[in-house]
C-alpha cells in the first residue's frame, strides 16, 4: 500500500514547504538504487572498430578487413580481427596504403560470414557503444553490409573520436585530427598503420585520452558523451554535474542562484535527464542560457506521478514568482465575459466572477484581448447595446441614439426605441450564448466569413475568424471546467504501465491528493488512505473553482485520458459531462 503522494501536513493540507525543505537536503537522505543512477563512462562497454576497404564509398566498394577492441573501464575485454574476401580485386593504390594484397584475402571468409560474427562479438544491441575514428565511414560500410544481407542494424550509440578531438584539441596542439596525428600527440602504445586491428588499438588510447580531457568539462556519463560535441560553452557544460544524483523519476526542479534564490521552476518526467538537457545544445533559449550561467545548484521534489509534478510546478511558480519563468506567474488574472447587472444589460469583460455565475458567463479567457474578440463576435450576431453608460428604465430627456441605432445594429433603448421587455428578448439570446449555446452566433459569423472570402476580402474575413475562434475557445473552456469545479469530489484511477494503479482525488477542480498502488495489490486500501490524508478543500467563492484555471485544466486533461476510470463522484450542481449541443462540437476555424 502507498500513502498519499502529495506530501500532506497535519490536517490534510498540502505541505509544499515541507517538500521544498526535503528537496534542499535538510530532510532524511535517500539511498538511490542502481536503476536510478546515470551510466558512468567507466561502466560503459565501448567497441572500438576500424575497417579497411577497397574504396571510399559503400556503393561499389567492399570491406577487406575488420578489427575491433572491446573495452570497459580501461580494461580490454576482447579483440576481433579478420581479413575479408571482398569478391573483387583490390586496387593497387589501396594495397600500397594498407599492405593488404589480393593473395592475402583469397582464402579469407566473405562478409556474409564475418559480419554476423562481428555483431555477436560487439553486442551492439545489448548496450555497447560503437566507437570509430571518422565513424561515418566505418558505420556506413557496416550498415550497407547488413542491409544487403537483410540483417537488422542494431542502431547502437555511436561515438566519433574525430568529433571529440575537434572539441578539445586546438590547432596549437595538432595541425589536424587524423588518427596518426592524435596517436603521436597522446603517445599511444600502438602506432596506426592502416591495418584494422592496429588502428582500432590506437583509437582506444586516443578515446581514453580524449575522455580524460572531457571530464573537467562535465562529461562523466554516457548521457554527457552523446552531447559532448555540441557547441555549448565550457563554463556551462561543467555545470552538468548539478544533475548527478538526481532521481530518474517525475518531479519538479528549481534552479537556484548565488543567494539560493529560485531562478526557474520546471517539471520533468525524468528529473536527472531533463536537468542534464539544459547543458547541451538542445537548449537554445537565450534567456534560459542566461539563467544557467547564474545558477549555482538545483533543488528537486520527486513526485509519484507526472500529474503531481505538473501541479506542483504551477503552484511553485505562483508562490515563488521566479524571474525566468514566463508562464503561469499570474494565474488568478483571467478575464471572463458576462452581462452587466442593470435594467438594460450589456456585455462586459471582468476580472472576477463569483462562483454562482459561471454557468451564465464565458471563460476564463487566456487574455483580455481574447475576451474582447469573443465579445465582438457576440455583438456581431446579437443586437445587444454597446454603449457603456448605465441606462435607466425611463429614457433621460434629451438623450440621442448612436450610429449603431441609425444603421439598425442596436434597438436604441437609450432613447426608448426598446422597452425592458423588448430588450429582454435580446438579452435572452446573449444569455443563451453565454451559457455555451453558440449555434446562432457560429452560423452568423461563418456566413459573414464566407461572404467576405467570396468577395476576396480575406483580411476582413480573418478578423471575423479570429473573433469566432476566441468565442469558441472560451465557450469550450467553460463547458470543460464548469462540471469539474462544481463537483465537490472526484476519485479516479488509471492503470500504470508498470502495474498497479495511479489514483487521483480532485475537489472542486483542485488536485487534493494522488497515490499509487503496488502491482498486484488491491487498490482500495490506497484509496481509503488517500481519503484520510488528502487536502480538505472548501467550496470555492470564485467561478474558477478552488484552483487556478491551469491546474483545473491539467486535472481535466488527466481525467479525459483513455483508460481512466471513475471510482466515485460526489455530485455537485452541474452534471459531470459536457452538453451534447455545446460549443465543443464546432471546429475551431483554421484548426480543423
C-alpha positions in Angstrom: 0.0 0.0 0.0 1.2 3.5 -0.8 0.2 6.7 1.1 -0.9 9.9 -0.4 2.0 11.3 -2.5 1.2 14.9 -2.3 3.1 15.4 0.9 0.5 16.4 3.5 0.8 18.2 6.8 -1.4 17.6 9.8 -5.0 18.5 8.9 -4.6 17.3 5.4 -3.2 20.5 3.9 -0.7 20.3 1.1 2.7 20.7 2.8 4.6 22.4 -0.1 7.1 23.9 2.2 7.9 20.5 3.8 8.5 19.1 0.3 10.8 22.0 -0.6 12.8 21.6 2.6 13.2 17.9 1.9 14.4 18.7 -1.6 17.0 21.1 -0.3 18.7 18.3 1.6 17.6 19.0 5.1 15.3 16.0 5.2 16.1 12.3 5.5 18.7 11.3 2.9 17.5 8.7 0.4 19.8 5.9 -0.9 19.4 5.8 -4.7 19.0 2.4 -6.3 21.2 1.2 -9.2 18.4 1.9 -11.7 18.2 5.5 -10.5 21.9 6.3 -11.4 23.1 7.5 -14.7 25.6 5.4 -16.7 29.1 6.5 -15.7 31.7 6.3 -18.5 33.8 3.8 -16.7 30.8 1.4 -16.7 30.2 1.7 -20.4 31.3 -1.0 -22.8 32.9 0.6 -25.8 33.5 -1.4 -29.0 36.2 0.4 -31.0 36.2 -0.6 -34.6 38.2 0.1 -37.7 37.7 -1.1 -41.3 39.9 -1.4 -44.3 38.1 -1.3 -47.7 38.6 -1.3 -51.4 37.4 2.3 -51.7 35.9 5.3 -50.0 32.2 4.6 -50.5 30.0 1.6 -49.7 28.5 1.9 -53.1 30.9 -0.1 -55.3 33.5 -0.8 -52.6 33.8 -3.7 -50.2 35.3 -4.4 -46.8 38.7 -6.1 -46.8 39.5 -6.2 -43.0 37.7 -5.7 -39.7 39.4 -5.0 -36.4 37.7 -4.2 -33.1 38.6 -3.9 -29.5 36.0 -4.2 -26.7 37.0 -2.2 -23.6 35.3 -1.2 -20.4 36.8 0.9 -17.6 40.2 0.9 -19.3 40.3 -2.9 -19.4 40.4 -4.8 -22.7 37.6 -7.4 -22.7 38.3 -8.9 -26.1 39.6 -8.3 -29.6 38.2 -9.2 -33.1 40.3 -9.3 -36.3 39.8 -10.9 -39.6 40.5 -10.3 -43.3 37.5 -10.3 -45.6 37.3 -11.6 -49.1 35.8 -8.6 -51.0 34.8 -10.6 -54.0 36.6 -8.1 -56.3 40.2 -7.0 -57.0 41.8 -4.7 -54.5 43.1 -1.5 -56.3 46.9 -1.2 -56.3 46.7 2.2 -54.5 44.8 0.5 -51.7 47.4 -2.2 -51.5 50.1 0.4 -51.2 48.2 2.2 -48.4 47.2 -0.9 -46.3 49.6 -3.6 -47.4 46.6 -5.9 -48.0 47.0 -7.9 -51.3 44.7 -10.0 -53.3 46.6 -13.1 -52.3 46.1 -12.3 -48.6 42.3 -12.2 -48.9 41.8 -15.0 -51.5 41.3 -17.6 -48.7 39.5 -15.2 -46.3 35.8 -15.6 -45.4 33.3 -13.4 -47.2 31.5 -10.6 -45.4 28.3 -12.7 -45.2 30.2 -14.9 -42.7 32.2 -12.2 -41.0 29.5 -9.7 -40.2 27.2 -11.9 -38.1 30.3 -12.9 -36.0 31.3 -9.3 -35.6 27.8 -8.2 -34.5 27.8 -11.0 -32.0 31.2 -10.1 -30.6 30.3 -6.4 -30.4 26.9 -6.9 -28.7 25.7 -3.6 -30.2 22.1 -4.4 -29.5 22.9 -5.1 -25.8 24.1 -1.7 -24.6 27.5 -1.5 -26.2 28.6 1.8 -27.7 30.3 1.8 -31.1 33.4 3.9 -31.4 35.4 4.8 -34.6 37.7 7.4 -35.9 35.6 9.1 -38.6 32.7 7.0 -37.7 30.6 7.9 -40.7 33.0 5.9 -42.9 33.1 2.7 -40.8 29.4 2.8 -39.8 28.4 3.4 -43.4 30.1 0.3 -44.6 28.7 -1.8 -41.8 25.2 -0.6 -42.3 25.4 -1.1 -46.0 26.5 -4.7 -45.5 23.7 -5.5 -43.0 21.1 -4.1 -45.5 22.4 -6.3 -48.3 22.3 -9.3 -46.1 18.7 -8.5 -44.9 20.0 -8.2 -41.3 18.7 -5.7 -38.8 21.2 -2.9 -37.9 21.1 -2.6 -34.1 21.3 1.2 -34.1 23.8 1.5 -31.2 25.0 4.7 -29.7 27.9 5.9 -31.8 31.0 8.0 -30.7 33.2 9.6 -33.3 36.7 10.3 -31.9 37.3 12.8 -34.7 34.3 14.9 -33.5 35.5 14.7 -29.9 39.0 15.7 -30.9 37.7 18.8 -32.7 36.0 19.8 -29.5 39.1 19.6 -27.2 42.2 19.6 -29.4 43.4 23.1 -30.5 45.4 23.8 -33.7 48.3 24.8 -31.5 48.5 21.2 -30.2 47.9 19.4 -33.5 47.7 20.6 -37.1 44.8 18.2 -37.9 42.7 15.5 -36.3 43.9 12.4 -38.2 44.4 9.2 -36.3 48.2 9.2 -36.8 48.4 12.8 -35.6 46.4 12.2 -32.5 48.3 8.9 -31.8 51.6 10.9 -31.8 50.1 13.6 -29.6 48.9 11.1 -27.0 51.9 8.7 -27.4 49.6 5.7 -28.0 51.0 2.2 -27.3 50.3 1.2 -30.9 51.2 3.2 -34.0 48.4 3.2 -36.6 49.4 1.8 -39.9 46.2 1.3 -41.9 45.7 -2.2 -40.6 42.3 -2.6 -38.9 43.3 -4.1 -35.5 46.3 -1.8 -35.1 44.3 1.3 -35.9 41.5 0.1 -33.5 44.0 -0.3 -30.7 45.4 3.1 -31.3 41.9 4.6 -31.4 41.3 3.0 -27.9 44.2 5.0 -26.5 43.0 8.2 -28.3 39.5 7.7 -26.9 40.7 7.4 -23.3 42.9 10.5 -23.7 40.0 12.5 -25.1 37.7 11.3 -22.3 40.3 12.5 -19.8 40.2 16.0 -21.3 36.4 16.0 -21.4 36.0 15.0 -17.7 36.8 18.5 -16.4 34.1 19.9 -18.8 31.5 17.8 -17.0 31.5 14.9 -19.5 31.5 12.0 -17.0 28.5 9.9 -18.0 27.3 8.3 -21.3 24.5 10.9 -21.4 27.1 13.7 -21.4 29.2 12.0 -24.1 26.3 11.9 -26.5 26.2 15.7 -26.5 29.9 16.3 -25.9 30.4 17.7 -29.4 27.5 20.2 -29.1 28.6 23.9 -29.2 28.0 24.6 -25.6 30.3 26.9 -23.6 32.7 25.0 -21.4 31.6 27.0 -18.3 28.0 26.0 -18.8 28.8 22.4 -19.6 30.8 22.0 -16.4 27.6 22.7 -14.5 26.0 19.5 -15.9 27.3 17.8 -12.7 24.3 19.5 -11.0 22.2 16.6 -12.4 24.4 14.0 -10.7 22.4 12.0 -8.1 19.0 13.3 -9.2 16.4 10.6 -9.4 15.1 9.1 -12.6 11.6 9.9 -11.6 8.9 12.6 -12.3 9.1 15.7 -10.3 9.8 19.4 -10.1 13.2 21.1 -10.2 14.3 24.5 -9.1 17.4 26.2 -10.4 19.0 28.3 -7.6 21.0 31.5 -7.8 24.1 32.6 -5.8 21.9 33.6 -2.8 19.9 30.3 -3.0 17.0 32.3 -4.6 14.8 30.4 -7.0 15.6 31.4 -10.6 13.5 29.0 -12.5 11.0 26.2 -11.8 10.2 23.4 -14.2 8.7 19.9 -14.3 10.0 16.7 -15.8 9.1 13.1 -16.3 12.7 12.2 -15.6 14.4 14.7 -13.3 18.0 13.7 -14.0 17.7 13.5 -17.7 15.8 16.8 -18.0 18.3 18.8 -15.9 21.2 17.4 -18.0 19.5 18.5 -21.2 19.8 22.2 -20.1 23.6 21.9 -20.5 23.5 20.5 -24.1 22.9 22.1 -27.5 19.3 21.1 -27.2 18.8 24.2 -25.0 18.7 27.2 -27.4 16.8 29.8 -25.5 19.0 32.8 -24.8 17.0 33.8 -21.6 17.5 30.3 -20.2 21.1 30.3 -21.1 21.5 33.5 -19.0 19.7 31.7 -16.2 22.1 28.7 -16.4 25.1 31.0 -16.2 23.8 32.4 -12.9 22.7 29.1 -11.5 24.7 27.5 -8.7 22.6 24.5 -7.9 19.4 22.5 -8.5 16.8 21.6 -5.9 14.2 18.9 -6.7 10.9 17.5 -5.4 10.4 13.9 -6.7 6.8 13.0 -7.3 5.0 9.8 -7.8 3.2 10.8 -11.0 3.6 13.3 -13.8 0.3 15.0 -12.9 1.5 15.7 -9.4 4.7 17.2 -10.8 2.8 19.4 -13.2 0.5 20.7 -10.4 3.4 21.3 -8.1 5.2 23.3 -10.8 2.2 25.6 -11.2 1.8 26.2 -7.5 5.5 26.8 -7.0 5.6 29.4 -9.9 2.6 31.2 -8.4 4.1 31.2 -4.9 7.8 31.9 -5.7 7.4 34.1 -8.8 10.8 33.0 -10.3 12.3 35.7 -12.6 13.0 33.4 -15.5 9.5 31.8 -15.7 7.3 33.5 -18.3 4.1 31.5 -17.9 1.8 30.8 -15.0 3.1 33.7 -13.0 -0.3 35.4 -12.6 -2.8 32.5 -12.8 -5.5 34.5 -10.9 -5.8 37.2 -13.6 -8.0 35.5 -16.1 -10.8 37.6 -17.7 -14.5 36.5 -18.1 -17.2 37.7 -20.4 -20.6 38.3 -18.8 -23.7 40.6 -18.9 -23.8 43.6 -16.6 -26.4 43.6 -13.8 -28.7 46.6 -14.8 -32.1 47.2 -16.4 -30.6 47.2 -19.9 -27.6 44.8 -19.6 -24.6 45.0 -21.9 -21.6 42.6 -22.4 -18.6 43.3 -20.2 -15.1 41.8 -19.7 -14.5 41.3 -16.0 -11.5 40.0 -13.9 -13.5 38.3 -11.2 -16.6 36.2 -11.4 -18.4 34.8 -8.3 -18.9 31.0 -8.2 -22.6 31.1 -8.8 -22.3 32.9 -12.1 -20.0 30.6 -14.0 -23.0 29.0 -15.8 -24.0 32.4 -17.2 -20.6 33.7 -18.3 -17.9 32.6 -20.7 -14.3 32.0 -19.8 -11.9 32.3 -18.4 -10.0 33.6 -21.4 -6.3 33.5 -21.9 -6.1 37.3 -22.1 -8.2 40.4 -22.1 -7.6 40.8 -25.9 -9.1 37.3 -26.5 -12.1 38.1 -24.3 -12.7 41.3 -26.2 -12.6 39.4 -29.5 -15.2 37.0 -28.2 -17.4 39.9 -27.1 -17.1 41.4 -30.6 -18.3 38.0 -32.0 -21.4 38.1 -29.8 -22.1 41.7 -30.7 -21.9 41.0 -34.4 -24.6 38.3 -34.1 -26.8 39.7 -31.3 -28.0 43.3 -31.2 -27.0 43.9 -27.6 -26.2 47.5 -26.9 -22.5 48.5 -26.9 -22.6 51.9 -25.2 -21.2 52.0 -21.7 -23.4 54.4 -19.7 -25.8 52.7 -17.2 -29.3 53.2 -18.7 -32.4 53.8 -16.5 -35.8 52.2 -17.2 -37.2 55.5 -18.4 -35.0 57.3 -21.0 -33.4 60.5 -20.0 -34.7 63.7 -21.6 -32.6 64.9 -24.5 -30.9 61.5 -25.0 -29.7 60.8 -28.5 -29.1 57.5 -30.2 -25.7 56.4 -31.5 -24.7 55.5 -35.1 -25.4 51.8 -34.5 -29.1 52.6 -33.9 -29.2 54.5 -37.2 -27.9 51.6 -39.2 -30.2 49.1 -37.4 -27.5 47.4 -35.3 -29.0 48.4 -32.0 -32.6 48.8 -30.8 -31.7 52.1 -29.0 -33.1 51.5 -25.5 -31.3 54.7 -24.6 -34.0 56.8 -26.4 -36.9 54.5 -25.8 -36.5 52.5 -29.1 -36.9 49.3 -27.0 -38.5 48.9 -23.6 -37.3 46.5 -21.0 -39.5 43.7 -22.3 -38.4 44.0 -25.9 -34.7 44.4 -24.9 -35.2 41.3 -22.7 -35.5 39.2 -25.9 -32.1 40.4 -27.0 -30.7 39.7 -23.5 -32.1 36.2 -23.6 -30.2 35.5 -26.8 -27.0 36.8 -25.3 -27.5 34.8 -22.2 -28.0 31.6 -24.2 -24.7 32.2 -25.9 -23.0 32.9 -22.6 -24.4 29.5 -21.5 -22.4 28.0 -24.4 -25.4 27.7 -26.8 -23.4 29.4 -29.5 -25.1 27.8 -32.6 -26.7 31.1 -33.8 -23.5 33.1 -33.3 -21.5 30.5 -35.2 -24.0 30.4 -38.0 -23.9 34.3 -38.4 -20.1 34.5 -38.2 -19.5 31.7 -40.6 -21.9 33.2 -43.1 -20.0 36.5 -42.9 -16.6 34.8 -43.3 -17.9 33.0 -46.4 -19.3 36.2 -47.9 -16.1 38.2 -47.3 -14.0 35.3 -48.7 -16.1 35.1 -51.8 -15.5 38.9 -52.3 -11.7 38.3 -51.9 -11.7 40.4 -48.7 -9.5 38.0 -46.9 -8.1 40.3 -44.2 -11.7 41.2 -43.1 -12.6 37.5 -43.2 -9.6 36.8 -41.0 -10.8 39.3 -38.4 -14.2 37.5 -38.1 -12.4 34.2 -38.0 -10.3 35.3 -35.1 -13.4 36.6 -33.2 -15.2 33.3 -33.7 -12.1 31.3 -32.7 -11.9 33.4 -29.4 -15.6 32.8 -28.7 -15.5 29.1 -29.3 -12.3 28.8 -27.2 -13.8 30.5 -24.2 -17.1 28.5 -24.6 -15.3 25.2 -24.8 -13.2 26.0 -21.7 -16.4 26.8 -19.8 -18.0 23.6 -20.8 -15.0 21.6 -19.8 -14.3 23.3 -16.4 -17.8 24.1 -15.1 -18.7 20.4 -14.3 -15.2 19.8 -12.8 -15.1 22.9 -10.4 -18.8 22.3 -9.4 -18.2 18.7 -8.3 -17.2 18.5 -4.6 -15.2 15.3 -5.0 -14.0 13.0 -7.8 -11.9 9.9 -7.2 -10.5 8.4 -10.4 -7.8 5.8 -11.2 -5.7 4.7 -14.2 -3.7 1.5 -14.6 0.0 2.1 -14.8 2.2 0.5 -17.5 4.5 -0.9 -14.8 1.4 -2.3 -13.0 -0.7 -1.1 -10.1 -3.0 1.9 -10.2 -2.5 5.7 -10.2 -5.2 7.2 -8.1 -6.3 10.9 -8.2 -8.6 12.7 -5.8 -10.0 16.1 -7.0 -12.1 18.6 -5.1 -13.7 21.5 -6.9 -11.1 21.3 -9.7 -8.2 21.2 -7.3 -5.8 18.2 -7.0 -6.2 17.3 -3.4 -4.2 14.1 -3.4 -2.7 11.4 -5.5 -1.4 7.9 -4.7 -0.1 4.8 -6.3 -0.9 1.2 -5.5 1.7 -1.5 -5.9 1.3 -4.1 -8.8 -0.9 -7.0 -7.9 -2.3 -5.3 -4.7 -5.9 -4.3 -4.0 -6.1 -0.5 -4.7 -9.0 0.1 -2.3 -6.8 0.5 0.8 -4.8 3.1 -1.1 -8.0 4.9 -1.9 -9.1 4.8 1.7 -5.7 6.2 2.8 -6.0 8.9 0.2 -9.4 10.0 1.5 -7.9 10.2 5.0 -4.8 12.3 4.1 -5.9 14.3 1.1 -6.2 18.1 1.3 -9.5 19.5 2.7 -10.9 21.9 0.0 -13.8 24.2 1.0 -16.4 25.2 -1.6 -14.9 27.9 -3.8 -16.1 31.5 -3.8 -14.7 32.1 -7.3 -16.0 30.7 -10.5 -12.6 29.4 -11.4 -13.0 26.8 -8.6 -10.6 26.0 -5.8 -7.6 26.1 -8.0 -6.1 28.3 -10.7 -7.5 27.6 -14.2 -4.3 26.0 -15.4 -4.4 23.4 -12.6 -8.0 22.5 -13.3 -7.2 22.1 -17.0 -4.3 19.7 -16.1 -6.7 17.7 -14.0 -9.3 17.7 -16.8 -6.7 16.5 -19.3 -5.7 13.7 -17.0 -9.4 12.6 -16.4 -10.0 12.6 -20.2 -7.2 10.2 -21.0 -8.1 6.7 -22.3 -8.2 4.1 -19.5 -9.2 6.5 -16.7 -12.0 5.0 -14.5 -14.2 6.9 -12.1 -14.1 5.3 -8.7 -16.5 7.7 -7.0 -18.2 11.0 -7.7 -19.8 13.3 -5.1 -22.4 15.0 -7.3 -22.5 18.8 -7.5 -24.8 21.4 -9.0 -23.7 20.6 -12.6 -23.5 17.0 -14.1 -20.0 15.8 -14.7 -20.5 15.9 -18.5 -20.3 18.3 -21.5 -23.5 19.4 -23.3 -24.3 17.5 -26.5 -25.2 20.7 -28.3 -22.4 22.7 -26.8 -19.5 24.6 -28.3 -17.3 21.6 -28.3 -18.9 20.2 -31.4 -17.9 23.1 -33.5 -14.5 23.0 -35.2 -12.3 26.0 -34.4 -11.7 28.0 -37.6 -8.3 27.5 -39.0 -7.6 24.5 -36.8 -9.6 21.7 -38.4 
